[in-house]
Amino acid sequence: MGETAPIAVVGLGPAGLDRLAGQGRQLALDPGRRLVLRTLQHPAAAELAAGRDALSCDDLYETAAGFDELYAAIASRVVTLAAGTPVTYAVPGSAAVGERAVAAIRTGAATAGLEMVVHPGESFLDLVWVRTGCDPIAAGVQVLDGRALPDPLPLHLPTVVTQVDRREVLGDVAVALGRTLDGDTSVIVLDRLGSDDEVVVTVPLRELARYQPGPRTTLYLSPPPTGWYGLVTTNRRLRRECPWDREQTHHTLLPHLVEETYETVEAISRLDAAAPRGEPDLGSYAQLEEELGDLLLQVVFHATLAEEPGAFGVEEVAEGIRRKLVQRHPHVFGDVIAEDAATVSANWERIKATEKVRESLMDGVPQAMPAQARAEALQRRAATVGFDWNEAAPVLDKLREEVDELAADIADPEGATHELGDVLFTVVNLARHLGIDPELSFRRANDRFADRFRTMERLAAAEGEALDGMSLEQLDALWALTKG
């Protein structure tokens, strides 16, 4: 089959020509067909080129700006040659595994009206399963390209990393694996499979980068689930086996959710206000990393509990918010134009109101929110329809007006309560127009006050005095000293 097809694609198998049999071998050796080799960097290809006339595409590797350009150039060469004489295009391994140029040739052949047949050949993956003892169906596996690892990198299945053909690729793979795996994680290095000099060696991840890879280097590892998948599976096991976790309900976990939220807020407050711009404070980021993990556990735990009555699971939570993000960003995923953040916010609230079937923009802002955060949310909602000042100066004028009204009602407890609320609401509005997080600003003011008060205590103690024995004038003088 395919002996007369203008284009025949043949997989050469994982090693020497002795592993190539059947019609694929006949097509590769047929002197009446022009032989094009993807590369000479393969035992069977080198044997073929030594025994008959062959055209290698190695020159295209040297001139192409990237892999997309390379595959297009290979396809163009094969299809152009096939217009004049039958061509056998031979590739390492299987023509059906990891050969993107084959798809490009198929498209080019169809456009040119040329018949194309494919003889896949033996894949190096067949030998990977034999050497590692992995049954890819029973175990479930993923095969990744070492030059283009996914990010985030899922490691919940036995994993084969292919095309680890250069030291820099191997180094990048080792770094990517090391983000979630321990340094003593076992990695099987498989090199030159099927040849007399094949290598199958197990090394710890921390030593992986020392290996000298080649064109046929592949990695295999089967670690326990890590990262996102590891967190989900660990939490599920704890729910089954840990006495404390088994007793928890959504309500008993609520205080932990609130606590972890505030601890995360505190960690963020320690970052520079411009972060992530500027030089990163790695110490503060390390604390934020830990607190985000604690907060993420709360989300996963609640989703784990919700799975038990069949309500929803963590995947539905993640997919739900993903779909919401897509729907509320039509300027990214659709054809809506939004040139500034204000337009994005207005679109967001309009779409959200449609989703929630709200009668008012003020609906849906929880009354249980802290008052400062609720004030900011209400103001942002109103701003989406233009009910807002354009700059901070008139807000500052409004703040002075509200302070004057508070002064006028200072003797009336009910009136003062009302006016003080207006002052605080306007302060939040001013912070919003200044681009300042009022919660963060307030927290830092609290921290400054506490630090300066501690300094007052130390200064007084150094003089053998206590603050509670000082007059207000002395305390004010001491407070002034802490400003230095």
Buried (B, 14 or more C-beta within 10 A) or exposed (E): EBEEBBBBBBBBBBBBBEBBEEBBBBBBBBEEBBBBBBBBBBBBBBBBBEEEEBBBBEEBBEEBEEBEEBBBBBBBBBBEBBEEEBBBBBBBBBBBBBBBBBEBBBBBBEEBEBBBBBBBBBBBBBBBBEBBEBEBEEEEBBBBBBBEBEEEBBBBBBBBBBBBBBEEBBBBBBEBBBEBBEEEBEBBBBBBBBBEEBBBEEBEBBEBBEBEBEBBBBBBBBBEBBBBBBBBBBBBEBBEEEEEBEEBEEEEBEEBBEEBBEBBBBBBBBBEEEBEEEEEBEEBBEBBEEBBEBBBBBBBBBBBBBBEEEEBBBEEBEEEEEEEEEBBBBBEEEEEEBEEEEBBBBBBBBBBBEEEEBEEBEEBBEEEEEEBBBBBBBBBBBBBEEEBBEEBEEBBEBBEEBBEBBEEBEEEEEBBEEBBBBBBBBBBBBBBBBEEBBBBBBBBEEEEEEEBBEBBEEBBEEEEEEBEEBEEEEBEEBBEEBEE
